[in-house]
Amino acid sequence: MSDKTTQSAIVSVIKSMAHLPLFIEKHQAQALVMRYDSMRQSGAFDGIVSSKENPIQVQFYNASTNIAYGKFAADFTKIEKGSIAVVPVMGAMMRDSYCTMSDGFVSGTRDLEATVKALDQNENVDGIVFYINSPGGQADGNESLSRVIASTKTPTVGFFEGMASAAVYAFEGVNELYAAETQSYWGSIGTYITIADDRAFWESMGVNYLEIYAPQSTEKNIEVNEALDGNLEPMKQLLSSLTDSFIKSVKKSRPQLQDDGHVFKGKLYSATDAMKIGAIDGIKNLEYAIERARILGKKAKKQNSNTNQTTDIMSIENEKKLSFFEKIFGASTATEAEADLQNVQNSTKELQSKFDELQKKFANVSELNATATAEIEKLNEQLNQSALLAETNEAKVIEMAATLTAQSELLQSKGFETLEAALQELETVFAHNKELGGVKAAETPINNQQTVENTVVSTKKTYDQIEAEAAAALDAKRKKSK
């Protein structure tokens, strides 16, 4: 395809998206179209045309190898048992299929939904791989496709070269998701709209462009008209609502995705960085993705087989129980009895469920009671300790009061009214002692026994003198105060 044709194709897509809210990474769109064209020319992957005349061509791989054995569209009755289906998702995602090249179409989300449902209902399909290379696209249609993929009983695996915006919305709910290489891009979670203000152009052409609304339609097209007049808030509110739904869906589909502060603001990641925040499960090749779908399909079939065996056993038991009614009352009564038995079984399951729920609640109540009992015992212990402490403090207070009373009585017996008076008298004694020069003999070194005896006698005499003088001074003061 020539550069001129490529450019024309891109312009036609952009025009078709004008005035529509978009989940798309626009900087990847042109590179995607060119990569898509080169891949088609090389024959690496050529089954991606879609329209009513040319439905989606799905590549099928058999149960044991990663070699494709054929491509089928719409009619999947001829595929082999245990097949893995590879569904191409190439180009900007629109609700309806559209043409970007002279020889091909890009499938819309409506066609993808129909294809996924048909594959999921086909017992010969063990797994579905979505081969994705899309920068995103139109805002509407992705939520519906996402629900269809999430509800399939057939395991699904995503494999992408580029997966941005609307493609993230639609395919994030697959069981496993892998990138083709380290520089494959993922992300751009967000919404924007392009509004072309062509009023000046039409006026320059002499066209007087009028929009006339019914009197009741005061808010019709208000977001676009307000934006054209410079007020962007109504349109921002609309885009915000769409983005909230987008983010909520991605979080639900991939709970392991870590919010690094950028992922829900529209950042585009390389596959390496996308792995770091849990957005994807690895960087592998298409063969690995197909093999993972095959393994998941075998596990799902095994689980379904176990469930079916359980159901068959219950049916046999029911038939044994019904044989009695059938022999005595006839087939019609046996049919009624079967319905009654089914009702009883359903009621029993319901009662069992309620009983299990009550047991859980009882266990919670018992646990709460045990916790409450432990807390009460702890409080009682603290109260006992507080009471003991209070008794101890009370005894100490009584003892202190008795000591103070005794000291007060002692002071009064010596002629002092207060402790301050006694201290004042003691200061007087110390001052008097200082005037006498203290005990000089005690400062003399003791060299022999005689010196010791002399020192003791000298010291004793000196203190006797001090005591006598102090007593005399106190007596004089008492007499004077009387």
C-alpha positions in Angstrom: 0.0 0.0 0.0 1.4 3.4 -1.0 2.1 6.2 1.5 -0.6 8.3 -0.2 -3.1 5.4 0.3 -2.0 5.0 3.9 -2.4 8.7 4.6 -5.9 8.6 3.0 -6.9 5.6 5.1 -5.8 7.4 8.3 -7.7 10.6 7.3 -10.8 8.6 6.6 -10.7 6.9 10.0 -10.1 10.3 11.8 -13.0 11.9 9.9 -15.3 9.0 10.9 -14.3 9.6 14.6 -14.9 13.3 14.6 -17.1 14.6 17.4 -17.0 11.1 19.1 -15.5 10.5 22.6 -12.5 8.3 22.0 -10.5 5.7 23.9 -7.5 5.8 21.7 -3.7 6.5 21.7 -3.6 8.7 18.6 0.3 8.8 18.4 0.3 5.1 17.8 -2.4 5.1 15.1 -0.3 5.9 12.1 2.5 3.5 13.0 -0.1 0.8 13.6 -1.6 1.2 10.1 1.8 0.9 8.5 2.8 -2.1 10.6 -0.5 -3.8 9.7 0.0 -3.2 6.0 3.6 -4.6 6.1 2.4 -7.7 8.0 -0.3 -8.4 5.5 2.1 -8.0 2.5 4.5 -10.5 4.2 1.8 -13.0 4.6 2.6 -13.4 8.3 -1.0 -12.8 9.3 -3.5 -12.2 6.6 -6.9 -13.4 8.0 -8.2 -10.0 9.2 -11.0 -8.7 7.0 -14.5 -8.2 8.2 -17.8 -7.2 6.8 -21.1 -8.9 6.0 -19.5 -10.3 2.9 -16.2 -11.0 4.5 -16.6 -12.0 8.2 -13.7 -12.3 10.5 -11.2 -15.0 9.4 -10.2 -17.0 12.5 -7.0 -19.0 12.5 -7.3 -22.5 14.1 -4.6 -24.7 15.7 -5.1 -28.4 16.5 -5.0 -30.0 19.9 -1.3 -31.0 19.9 0.7 -28.6 17.8 1.2 -24.8 17.2 0.8 -25.2 13.5 -2.4 -23.7 12.0 -4.5 -26.1 10.0 -6.9 -23.6 8.5 -8.9 -20.4 8.7 -12.7 -20.3 9.0 -15.2 -17.4 9.1 -18.6 -17.5 10.7 -19.2 -21.2 10.1 -17.1 -23.1 12.6 -18.7 -26.5 12.1 -15.7 -28.0 10.3 -13.0 -27.3 12.9 -11.3 -30.1 14.7 -11.9 -31.2 18.3 -9.6 -29.6 20.8 -8.8 -26.6 18.6 -7.4 -23.3 19.7 -8.9 -20.2 17.9 -6.8 -17.1 17.2 -9.0 -14.1 16.7 -7.3 -11.0 15.0 -8.0 -7.6 16.5 -6.2 -5.1 14.2 -6.6 -1.4 13.8 -8.7 1.3 15.5 -11.7 -0.2 17.3 -15.1 1.0 16.2 -18.5 -0.3 17.0 -19.1 -1.1 13.4 -16.7 -2.5 10.8 -15.0 0.0 8.6 -12.7 0.2 5.6 -9.1 1.5 5.9 -7.6 0.0 2.8 -8.8 -0.7 -0.7 -8.7 -4.4 -0.2 -9.7 -4.9 3.4 -11.9 -4.1 6.4 -11.3 -3.8 10.2 -13.8 -5.7 12.3 -16.0 -3.7 14.6 -16.8 -4.6 18.2 -20.2 -5.9 17.1 -18.6 -8.5 14.8 -16.0 -9.4 17.5 -18.8 -10.1 20.0 -20.6 -12.4 17.5 -17.4 -14.3 16.7 -16.5 -14.7 20.4 -20.0 -16.0 21.2 -19.9 -18.5 18.3 -16.5 -19.8 19.4 -17.6 -20.1 23.0 -20.6 -22.2 22.1 -18.5 -24.5 19.9 -17.6 -27.7 21.8 -14.5 -28.3 19.6 -12.9 -25.0 20.8 -10.7 -25.5 23.9 -9.4 -21.9 24.0 -9.5 -18.5 22.4 -6.4 -16.3 21.8 -6.9 -12.6 20.8 -4.1 -11.4 18.6 -4.3 -7.6 19.3 -2.6 -4.7 17.7 -4.8 -1.7 18.3 -4.3 1.9 19.6 -7.9 1.9 20.9 -10.8 3.7 19.3 -14.4 4.7 19.8 -15.7 4.9 23.4 -18.9 3.0 23.0 -19.0 -0.7 22.1 -16.0 -1.7 24.3 -17.9 -2.3 27.5 -20.3 -4.7 25.8 -17.4 -6.6 24.2 -15.6 -6.7 27.5 -18.7 -8.3 29.2 -18.9 -11.0 26.5 -15.2 -11.9 26.9 -15.5 -12.0 30.7 -18.5 -14.3 30.5 -17.1 -17.0 28.3 -16.8 -20.5 29.7 -13.9 -21.0 27.2 -10.5 -19.9 28.5 -9.2 -16.7 26.8 -5.6 -15.4 26.4 -4.6 -12.0 25.0 -1.4 -11.6 22.9 -0.6 -8.1 21.8 1.9 -6.0 19.8 0.1 -2.9 20.8 -2.8 -2.6 23.2 -4.0 0.9 24.2 -7.1 2.6 25.5 -10.2 0.9 24.1 -8.3 -2.3 23.5 -7.4 -2.3 27.2 -11.0 -1.8 28.0 -12.3 -4.6 25.8 -9.6 -7.3 26.4 -8.3 -6.7 29.9 -10.7 -9.4 31.2 -8.9 -12.3 29.5 -7.6 -15.1 31.7 -4.0 -14.3 30.8 -2.3 -11.4 28.9 1.1 -11.4 27.2 3.1 -8.9 25.1 4.9 -9.8 22.0 8.1 -7.9 22.9 9.6 -5.6 25.5 8.7 -2.5 23.5 5.1 -3.5 22.8 3.0 -0.8 24.2 0.1 -1.0 26.8 -2.0 1.6 28.6 -3.4 5.0 27.7 -6.4 4.5 30.0 -8.5 7.6 29.4 -10.9 9.5 27.2 -10.7 12.5 24.9 -12.6 14.0 22.0 -11.7 16.0 18.9 -14.1 18.8 17.9 -13.5 20.6 14.6 -14.8 24.1 14.7 -15.6 24.6 11.0 -18.0 27.5 11.3 -15.4 30.1 10.1 -14.7 27.9 7.1 -18.3 27.8 6.1 -18.8 31.5 6.6 -15.8 32.2 4.4 -17.6 30.0 1.8 -20.7 32.2 2.1 -22.7 29.5 3.9 -24.8 30.7 6.8 -24.9 27.6 9.1 -27.9 27.6 11.4 -28.8 25.0 14.1 -32.4 25.2 15.3 -33.6 23.3 18.3 -37.0 22.5 19.7 -38.0 24.6 22.7 -37.9 21.5 24.9 -34.4 20.6 23.7 -32.4 23.2 25.7 -29.7 20.7 26.6 -29.4 18.8 23.4 -25.8 18.8 22.0 -25.0 21.2 24.9 -21.5 19.6 25.5 -20.4 20.2 21.9 -22.0 23.6 21.5 -20.7 24.9 24.8 -17.2 23.7 23.9 -17.3 25.5 20.5 -18.3 28.6 22.4 -15.3 28.2 24.8 -16.9 26.5 27.8 -15.3 23.1 28.1 -16.7 22.1 31.5 -19.9 20.2 30.2 -17.8 18.2 27.8 -15.2 17.5 30.5 -18.0 16.2 32.8 -19.2 13.8 30.1 -15.7 12.5 29.4 -15.1 12.2 33.1 -18.1 9.9 33.5 -16.9 7.7 30.6 -13.4 7.5 32.1 -14.8 6.5 35.5 -16.5 3.5 33.9 -13.4 2.7 32.0 -11.2 2.7 35.1 -13.7 0.8 37.2 -13.9 -2.0 34.5 -10.1 -2.3 34.3 -9.7 -2.5 38.1 -12.4 -5.2 38.3 -11.0 -7.2 35.4 -7.4 -7.1 36.7 -7.4 -6.6 40.5 -3.6 -7.3 40.6 -3.0 -4.0 38.7 -1.1 -1.6 40.9 -1.9 2.1 40.8 1.5 3.8 40.5 -0.1 7.3 40.3 0.0 7.3 36.5 -1.7 4.3 35.1 -5.2 5.7 35.4 -4.2 9.1 34.1 -3.6 7.9 30.6 0.1 7.0 30.7 1.4 4.6 27.9 3.8 1.9 29.1 6.3 -0.4 27.4 5.7 -4.1 28.1 8.6 -4.2 30.5 7.1 -1.3 32.6 3.6 -2.8 32.3 4.8 -6.0 33.9 6.2 -4.0 36.9 2.7 -2.8 37.8 0.9 -6.1 37.1 -0.8 -5.0 34.0 0.3 -8.0 32.0 1.5 -11.6 32.8 4.6 -11.7 30.7 6.5 -11.1 27.4 6.2 -14.2 25.2 5.5 -15.2 21.6 2.3 -16.3 19.9 3.2 -20.0 20.3 3.4 -19.6 24.1 0.0 -17.8 24.2 -1.6 -20.6 22.1 0.0 -23.3 24.4 -1.4 -21.4 27.5 -4.8 -21.4 26.0 -4.5 -25.1 25.4 -3.5 -25.8 29.0 -6.2 -23.7 30.4 -8.7 -25.4 28.1 -7.7 -28.9 29.3 -8.1 -27.7 33.0 -11.5 -26.3 32.2 -12.7 -29.5 30.5 -11.5 -31.6 33.5 -13.4 -29.4 35.9 -16.5 -29.6 33.7 -16.1 -33.4 33.5 -16.0 -33.7 37.3 -19.1 -31.5 37.6 -21.0 -33.6 35.0 -20.1 -36.8 36.8 -21.5 -35.4 40.0 -24.7 -34.4 38.2 -25.0 -37.9 36.6 -24.7 -39.6 40.0 -27.4 -37.4 41.4 -29.6 -38.2 38.4 -29.1 -42.0 38.9 -30.1 -41.6 42.6 -33.1 -39.7 41.7 -34.2 -42.3 39.2 -33.9 -45.0 41.9 -36.0 -42.9 44.2 -38.6 -42.3 41.4 -38.9 -45.9 40.4 -41.1 -46.6 43.4 -43.5 -43.8 42.5 -43.5 -44.8 38.8 -44.4 -48.5 39.6 -47.3 -47.6 41.9 -48.7 -44.4 40.7 -47.6 -44.2 37.0 -45.3 -42.1 34.9 -47.2 -38.9 35.3 -47.1 -39.1 39.0 -43.4 -40.0 38.9 -42.8 -36.8 36.9 -44.5 -34.8 39.5 -42.5 -36.6 42.2 -39.3 -35.8 40.4 -40.3 -32.1 40.5 -41.1 -32.4 44.2 -37.7 -34.1 44.8 -36.0 -31.3 42.9 -37.7 -28.7 45.0 -36.8 -30.6 48.2 -33.2 -30.8 47.1 -33.2 -27.0 46.3 -34.8 -26.3 49.7 -32.2 -28.5 51.4 -29.4 -26.7 49.7 -30.9 -23.4 50.7 -31.3 -24.5 54.3 -27.8 -25.8 54.3 -26.5 -22.5 53.1 -28.4 -20.6 55.7 -27.2 -23.1 58.4 -23.6 -22.6 57.3 -24.1 -18.8 57.4 -25.6 -19.1 60.9 -22.6 -21.2 62.0 -20.2 -18.5 60.8 -22.2 -15.8 62.6 -22.2 -18.0 65.8 -18.5 -18.5 65.5 -18.0 -14.8 65.2 -20.3 -14.2 68.2 -18.4 -16.8 70.3 -15.1 -15.2 69.4 -16.5 -11.8 70.4 -17.8 -13.2 73.7 -14.4 -14.7 74.4 -12.7 -11.4 73.7 -15.2 -9.5 75.8 -14.7 -11.9 78.7 -11.0 -11.5 78.5 -11.4 -7.7 78.5 -13.7 -7.9 81.5 -11.2 -10.0 83.5 -8.5 -7.6 82.6 -10.6 -4.7 83.8 -11.4 -6.5 87.1 -7.7 -7.1 87.7 -7.0 -3.5 87.1 -9.8 -2.5 89.5 -8.4 -4.8 92.1 -5.0 -3.4 91.7 -6.4 0.1 91.9 -8.2 -0.7 95.2 -5.1 -2.3 96.6 -3.1 0.8 95.7 -5.7 3.0 97.2 -5.5 1.1 100.5 -1.7 1.3 100.5 -1.8 5.0 99.8 -4.4 5.5 102.5 -2.1 3.7 105.0 0.8 5.8 103.9 -1.2 9.0 104.3 -2.3 7.9 107.8 1.3 7.1 108.7 2.5 10.4 107.4 -0.2 12.3 109.2 0.8 10.5 112.5 4.5 11.3 111.9 3.7 15.0 111.2 1.5 15.1 114.4 4.3 13.5 116.5 6.8 16.0 115.1 4.5 18.8 115.8 3.9 17.7 119.4 7.7 17.3 119.8 8.3 20.8 118.6 5.6 22.2 120.9 7.1 20.3 123.9 10.4 22.1 123.2 8.7 25.4 123.2 8.4 25.9 119.4 5.1 26.7 117.7 6.3 25.9 114.1 9.0 24.1 112.4 10.3 27.3 111.0 11.0 28.5 114.5 12.9 25.4 115.3 15.0 25.8 112.2 15.7 29.4 113.0 16.9 28.3 116.5 19.1 25.6 114.8 20.6 28.3 112.6 21.4 30.2 115.7 23.2 27.2 117.2 25.2 26.7 114.1 26.1 30.4 114.0 27.1 30.2 117.7 29.2 27.1 116.9 30.9 29.0 114.1 31.7 31.9 116.5 33.4 29.5 118.9 35.6 28.4 116.1 34.3 24.8 115.8 36.1 21.7 117.2 39.8 22.5 116.5 41.0 19.4 118.2 39.2 17.2 115.6 41.4 18.8 112.8 44.7 17.8 114.5 46.2 14.6 113.1 46.1 11.6 115.5 49.7 10.4 115.9 49.5 8.2 119.0 47.1 6.9 121.6 47.8 9.8 124.0 46.8 12.2 121.2 43.6 10.3 120.6 42.6 10.4 124.3 43.5 14.1 124.5 41.5 14.8 121.3 38.4 12.9 122.6 38.5 14.8 125.9 39.1 18.1 124.2 36.3 17.4 121.7 33.9 16.3 124.4 34.6 19.5 126.4 34.2 21.7 123.5 30.8 20.1 122.5 29.6 20.3 126.1 30.4 23.9 126.2 28.5 24.5 122.9 25.5 22.5 124.1 25.4 24.4 127.4 25.6 27.7 125.7 22.9 26.7 123.2 20.7 25.5 126.0 21.2 28.7 127.8 20.4 30.8 124.8 17.2 28.8 124.2 16.1 29.2 127.9 16.7 32.9 127.7 14.6 33.2 124.6 11.7 31.2 126.1 11.7 33.4 129.2 11.8 36.5 127.1 8.9 35.3 124.9 6.8 34.6 128.0 
